[in-house]
Amino acid sequence: MRAIRWAGPGELAQDTVPVPAPGPGWVLVKVTRVGICGSDLAIWHGEHARARPGVIIGHEFTGVVEDAPGSTGLEAGTHVAIRPLIACHDRGTTPPCRPCAAGNSHVCAHLGLYGVDEPGGLAQYVQVRAEAAHPIGGDVPDERAVLAEPLAVAVHAVARSGLRPDDTVAVFGAGPIGLLTALVARHRGAHRIILVEPNAWRRDVAEQRGFTVLPAGPETPERVRDLTGGDGADIVFDSAGHASVALQVTDAARIQGTIVVAGVHKQPPAVDLRAVNFAEQRLIGTRVYAREDFLAAIGLLEKDELRLATLPVTTFPLSHSQDAFHAAGQGEGSVKILIDPNHQGS
C-alpha cells in the first residue's frame, strides 16, 4: 500500500509498505480522509518533541473497517472515526499511571498518539486498537466525519470552561479549533461570542457564521470590554497558542471570569498572573479530550447540529501531500485541509 512518511524538516516521502495484518483486539481501517492540524505542521517543520523521521503521520482520520478479527464488536464495512490517543491501558502498562487509574486516560502521564508514536492515517490502510475506532453514521460525508477529532477538542474545552447559558465568550484564534470552539459554545447556549483573529479570510468565515469578529492587535482587550459593557468576557478561550494572546486574555476576561488555555504554546509564554490574583480569575488548562467528548462530537456530526457541512474544506490526493501541507500552513482558503489516501492523483 501507499503511505506518507515524514522524512525530516519540510520533507514528506511517499513509500510502499505492507498492508498491516491486525491481530485480536485490533482492526484494519481503509482510510478515507485525513485532516492536517497544527501538530502535523509542527512535525513537518521538525518542531515536534517526539516524532522521528520515518513515521507515517496523520492523527485526524476517518475510514471504513476492512477487517476486524476476533470479538471487537466491529464489522467490516462499518464507518468509523478514530480516537487517536494511546494511554497506559492501550500499551498494557502495569500499574497504570495515576491519571489513567483515576479514569483520566486523556491526560495519561505517557500519552501517545497515532501518527507520532505509532503509524498514523496517511496511508491507504492503518491498524488501530478496536476501542479507538468509533462507529459514525455512514451518511456522514467523509469531509465531515474527519472533523470528529478536532471537534472533540472543542467539546472538551467548552465542557472544562463551565459555560452557562447567556455567558459572553471571547475566543482568541479563528483557526479550526477556535472556530469549532465558538460553534460548540453557541450550541451550548452562549449569549454572545466574540472571535479575535489576525487573518482577514478567517475573520470573514467567522463573520459569515454570525459571530462578532475583531482583528487581533494591542487594543483587542479594550475592544472586548467595550463590547461587554466595560466588564470583559465571562469566558475567554486561548485557541491560538500565541505569546501575544497569553498576555491579553487576563485583560479580556471579566473580574472572576474564566480563562481556558486550549491552544498549545510552542514555548512557555508570559502570563499576567497578578491580574489573575486581583481579579480572582480562573485559569484552566485543557488537553485533547475524554472519550465522552469524542462520542459527543460524533453525535453533533451525525445530526449536523453545528452545520459543519457549510465549512470550506479542500481535499488533496495522497501524491500531493506536500502541497497539502503547504496549503495548511497558509491558514486561509480552507478551514481544513484534507488528504484522501486512496486517491493517488496525477
Buried (B, 14 or more C-beta within 10 A) or exposed (E): BBBBBBBEEEEBBBBEBEBBEBEEBBBBBBBBBBBBBBBBBBBBEEEBEEBEEEBBBBBBBBBBBBBBBEEBEBEEEBBBBBBBBBBBBBBEBEEBBEBBEEEBBBBBEBBBBBBBBBBBBBBBBBBBBBBBBBBBEEEBBBBBBBBBBBBBBBBBBBBBBEBEEEBBBBBBBBBBBBBBBBBBBBBBEBEBBBBBBBBEBBBEBBBEBEBBBBEBEEEBBBBBBEBBEEBBBBBBBBBBBBBBBBBBBBBBBBEEBBBBBBBEBEEEBEBBEEBBEEBEBBBBEBBBBBBEBBBBBBBBBBEBEBEBEEBEBBBBBBBBBBBBBBBBEEBEEBBBBBBBBBBEEE
